[in-house]
Amino acid sequence: MLTSLTLLSCIYLSLERHRFQFVYTVLTKPDGFSGPVFSAVGLNDDRWVCHYSNEEQTWKRDHSDAEIWRYTEEPRDSRDWFINLVNTLTNCTSSRCDGLHTLQRRIGCEVEKHPDGSVMNVNAFDEYGHDGEGFIAFDIDTMQWKDKSPKAKETKMNWDTDRFRNQYLQSYLNNCMHWISTFNASISTPPALYMFRSAAPHDQSKLILTCLATGFHPKHIEMNVTQNNITLQPFSSTGVRPNNNQTFQMRTSVEINRDEKQSYECHVLHSGQTLIKSWDGHLESRSHHWAAVAAGAFTFVVLCIFCLIYKKEG
């Protein structure tokens, strides 16, 4: 019998999640600091689709498909607006500051879907963090700002009175749902599937059979290894990991008897499509495996830095 925790885990894994957002990081400029003070990227499910070029003072779209960008647009707030804001909040000037301070912003939306594609939940957000803590967030329904820190009360009062900007933000966030659908339909990439075996640790009568899915996007995927259409209990699973080309990979392994090498299959559900890879009992070349493992070691530095300095409020 499934426990309530197991049942909740099954429901959680069956949901498909997508997120489209713009992420900003702004720094003050203390004495001796020579790095960039402003960075911004557009992300679709953690995949870069555009970035702000400080050299050209404009957005550069990394995905060149004109149809994707027909109705999509970056937020209007300028680089100078962000720099002025962080300087105001920290009592700094454009040329001098007593220390390093940070301002972060996330604006976009996320959607959760059932396996049949029906939408379960939609959430739009525009939220700011200051010096690693939640600062202020926009309520799309009331078009008012919620202060998450005592330091944000004055900012809230000023921003609540700017109805023109708040109406723009409400409209912008309402359009975000359509952008998610457009991007996912345009840049969805199915996984390549591989199966290979290795010796089981501490038991010569067993083998470890591994299914590898790699090169897929978006990142949501479900994977099972079966024998005669019966799902086997995983021996181990890596979970979804990033490749170095903005796609993803996942490995799931099961333990099998060495003398039973027939009727094993890997079943993968990705973007509404089911893919099946059969194992014929032979040792497949592991070059794909090691290439994918090496690729998975790559991390997106900007996103990691952002996650370290910004704490999302629940």
C-alpha positions in Angstrom: 0.0 0.0 0.0 1.3 3.5 -0.9 1.9 5.7 2.1 0.7 9.3 2.0 4.3 10.5 1.6 4.9 8.1 -1.4 1.6 9.2 -2.9 2.6 12.9 -2.7 6.0 12.0 -4.2 4.3 10.3 -7.2 2.0 13.4 -7.7 5.0 15.7 -7.5 7.0 13.7 -10.0 4.1 13.6 -12.5 3.8 17.3 -12.7 5.4 19.2 -15.6 6.8 22.6 -14.7 7.9 25.4 -16.9 9.3 28.8 -16.0 10.0 31.9 -18.1 11.9 34.7 -16.4 14.3 37.5 -16.5 17.0 37.6 -13.8 18.9 40.7 -12.9 21.9 41.2 -10.6 23.2 44.7 -9.8 26.2 45.6 -7.6 27.4 48.8 -6.1 31.0 49.9 -6.9 33.2 50.0 -3.9 36.8 51.4 -4.2 39.0 49.1 -6.2 36.2 47.1 -7.8 36.7 46.6 -11.5 34.1 44.0 -12.5 30.7 44.6 -14.2 28.1 46.1 -11.9 25.1 44.9 -14.0 24.1 41.6 -15.5 20.7 40.4 -16.8 19.6 37.2 -18.6 16.4 35.8 -20.0 15.7 32.2 -19.2 13.2 29.6 -20.3 13.4 26.6 -18.0 17.0 27.6 -17.0 18.0 27.9 -20.7 19.4 31.2 -21.8 17.4 32.9 -24.5 18.8 36.4 -24.2 21.2 38.5 -22.2 22.1 42.1 -21.7 25.3 43.3 -23.3 27.0 45.9 -21.2 29.3 46.7 -24.1 26.5 47.5 -26.5 24.0 48.7 -23.8 21.2 46.6 -25.2 19.6 43.1 -25.1 21.1 40.4 -27.3 18.8 37.5 -28.2 20.6 34.2 -28.1 17.8 32.3 -29.8 17.4 33.9 -33.2 14.0 32.4 -34.2 12.0 35.5 -35.2 8.7 33.8 -34.6 9.6 33.3 -30.9 10.3 37.0 -30.4 7.3 38.3 -32.4 5.3 39.1 -29.2 7.9 38.6 -26.5 9.8 41.5 -25.1 12.3 42.2 -22.3 11.2 44.3 -19.3 11.5 48.0 -20.0 13.5 49.0 -16.9 16.9 50.2 -18.0 20.4 49.4 -16.7 20.7 52.9 -15.3 17.4 52.6 -13.5 18.7 49.5 -11.6 22.1 51.1 -10.8 20.4 54.2 -9.5 18.0 52.1 -7.4 20.8 50.1 -5.7 22.8 53.3 -5.1 19.7 54.9 -3.5 19.0 51.9 -1.3 22.6 51.8 0.0 23.2 55.6 0.1 26.0 55.3 -2.5 26.9 57.4 -5.5 27.6 56.3 -9.0 31.3 56.6 -8.4 31.8 55.7 -4.7 30.4 53.3 -2.2 31.7 52.1 1.2 31.1 48.5 0.5 29.7 45.9 -1.9 25.9 45.7 -2.0 23.6 43.6 -4.2 20.2 44.0 -5.7 18.5 41.1 -7.5 15.3 40.9 -9.4 13.3 38.0 -10.9 10.3 38.8 -13.1 8.3 36.2 -15.1 5.9 33.3 -14.6 5.8 29.6 -14.0 3.2 27.0 -14.9 2.5 23.4 -13.6 0.8 20.9 -16.0 -0.7 17.5 -15.6 0.7 14.7 -17.8 -2.2 15.2 -20.2 -1.1 18.8 -20.8 -3.9 20.5 -18.8 -2.7 23.4 -16.7 -2.9 22.9 -12.9 -1.4 26.1 -11.6 0.0 29.4 -12.9 2.1 31.9 -10.9 3.4 35.2 -12.1 6.0 37.0 -10.1 8.1 40.2 -9.9 10.3 40.2 -6.8 13.4 41.9 -5.6 16.1 40.9 -3.1 18.6 43.3 -1.4 21.9 42.2 0.1 20.8 38.5 0.1 17.4 39.0 1.6 13.8 39.3 0.3 13.0 43.0 -0.2 9.8 43.7 -2.1 7.4 41.8 -4.4 4.5 42.8 -6.8 1.0 41.5 -6.4 -0.4 41.1 -9.9 -4.1 41.0 -8.7 -4.1 44.1 -6.6 -1.3 46.0 -8.5 0.2 46.8 -5.1 3.7 46.0 -3.7 4.4 43.8 -0.7 7.3 44.8 1.5 9.3 41.8 2.7 11.7 43.9 4.8 11.3 46.9 7.1 13.7 48.7 4.8 11.3 48.4 1.9 8.4 50.4 3.4 9.4 53.7 1.7 10.0 52.0 -1.6 6.5 50.4 -1.3 4.8 53.7 -0.8 6.6 55.3 -3.8 6.0 52.3 -6.1 2.3 51.9 -5.1 1.5 55.4 -6.4 3.0 54.7 -9.8 -0.2 53.3 -11.4 1.1 53.6 -15.0 4.1 51.3 -14.2 2.0 48.9 -12.2 -0.6 48.5 -14.9 2.3 47.8 -17.4 3.7 45.2 -15.0 0.3 43.5 -14.7 -0.2 43.4 -18.4 3.4 42.1 -18.9 3.0 39.3 -16.4 -0.4 38.3 -17.9 1.3 37.9 -21.3 4.0 35.7 -19.9 1.9 32.5 -20.1 1.7 32.8 -23.9 5.5 33.2 -24.1 6.1 30.0 -22.2 4.0 28.0 -24.7 5.7 29.7 -27.6 9.2 29.0 -26.4 8.6 25.4 -25.3 7.0 24.5 -28.7 9.9 26.1 -30.6 12.9 24.8 -28.7 11.8 21.4 -27.4 14.4 18.7 -28.0 13.8 15.0 -27.4 16.4 12.9 -25.6 18.8 10.4 -27.1 18.6 7.1 -25.2 21.4 4.7 -24.4 21.5 1.5 -22.3 24.7 -0.2 -20.9 25.6 -2.6 -18.2 28.4 -2.8 -15.6 29.4 -5.2 -12.8 27.3 -5.1 -9.6 29.3 -4.2 -6.5 29.8 -7.1 -4.0 27.8 -9.6 -6.0 29.1 -11.4 -9.1 25.7 -12.9 -9.9 24.3 -9.4 -10.6 24.7 -6.6 -13.2 23.8 -3.0 -13.1 21.8 -1.9 -16.1 21.7 1.8 -16.7 19.5 3.9 -19.0 20.9 7.3 -20.0 18.8 10.0 -21.6 20.7 13.1 -22.8 20.4 16.2 -24.9 16.8 16.9 -24.0 15.0 20.2 -23.3 12.9 21.2 -21.4 14.2 19.5 -18.3 11.1 17.8 -17.1 11.4 14.0 -17.8 10.1 10.7 -16.4 12.2 7.6 -16.7 11.6 3.9 -15.8 13.4 0.7 -16.6 11.1 -2.3 -17.2 11.3 -6.1 -17.6 8.4 -7.6 -19.5 6.6 -4.3 -19.1 7.0 -4.4 -15.3 8.7 -1.4 -13.8 11.8 -2.2 -11.8 12.9 -0.6 -8.5 15.7 1.8 -9.3 19.1 0.9 -7.9 20.2 4.6 -8.3 19.2 7.7 -10.1 21.2 10.9 -10.9 18.1 13.1 -11.2 18.1 15.7 -14.0 21.5 17.4 -14.6 22.6 20.1 -17.0 24.8 19.5 -20.0 27.1 22.3 -21.3 24.9 23.1 -24.3 21.8 24.2 -22.3 20.3 20.7 -22.6 19.9 18.1 -19.8 20.7 14.5 -19.0 19.4 11.8 -16.6 20.6 8.3 -15.7 18.6 5.6 -13.9 20.1 2.2 -13.0 18.6 -1.1 -11.9 20.1 -4.3 -10.5 19.5 -7.4 -12.6 20.5 -11.1 -12.6 23.5 -11.7 -14.7 21.9 -14.7 -16.5 18.7 -12.7 -17.4 19.5 -10.4 -20.2 16.2 -10.2 -22.2 13.1 -8.1 -22.3 14.6 -5.0 -20.6 13.5 -1.6 -21.8 14.0 2.0 -20.9 10.8 4.1 -21.0 11.0 7.9 -21.1 8.2 10.4 -21.1 9.3 13.9 -22.3 7.1 16.8 -23.5 4.1 14.5 -24.0 6.0 11.9 -26.0 7.0 8.4 -24.9 10.3 7.0 -26.1 11.5 3.4 -25.6 14.9 1.9 -25.8 15.4 -1.9 -25.7 18.5 -3.6 -24.4 19.6 -6.7 -26.4 21.9 -8.0 -23.6 25.1 -6.8 -25.2 27.5 -4.1 -23.8 26.8 -0.9 -25.6 29.7 1.5 -26.1 30.0 3.8 -23.1 31.6 6.7 -24.9 28.2 8.5 -24.9 28.0 7.8 -21.2 31.3 9.4 -20.3 30.8 12.3 -22.7 27.5 13.1 -21.0 28.9 12.8 -17.5 31.7 15.3 -18.4 29.1 17.6 -19.9 27.0 17.4 -16.8 29.8 18.8 -14.7 29.4 22.1 -16.4 27.5 24.7 -14.3 26.0 28.1 -15.2 28.2 30.4 -13.1 25.9 33.4 -13.2 22.9 31.4 -12.0 24.9 29.8 -9.2 26.1 33.2 -8.0 22.5 34.5 -8.2 21.2 31.6 -6.2 23.8 32.1 -3.5 23.1 35.8 -2.9 19.3 35.7 -3.3 16.9 33.8 -1.0 13.5 33.3 -2.4 10.8 34.0 0.2 8.2 31.3 0.5 
